């Protein structure tokens, strides 16, 4: 949820997944440019435009840890490789633009 701290009123609810399923969010990061927010869980990552509260993209099977590059053009996420047990053993690199991630 996004709150206006002066009025203490909710401005917007941002859901991690399109189906609005309740989900545990493990990491939230704001880009250095201040206009992107990445919310990550054990099921995936969503990237939002903070200025418009528009969902830019959903990255399934990514997370639970995320980090933007200093120029906010790249997002790093963790994941488990197929068949892996235990911790997260891969880093995924996503190129970010305002129409999605690749």
Order of alpha helices (4+ residues) and beta strands (2+ residues): beta-beta-beta-beta-beta-beta-beta-beta-beta-beta
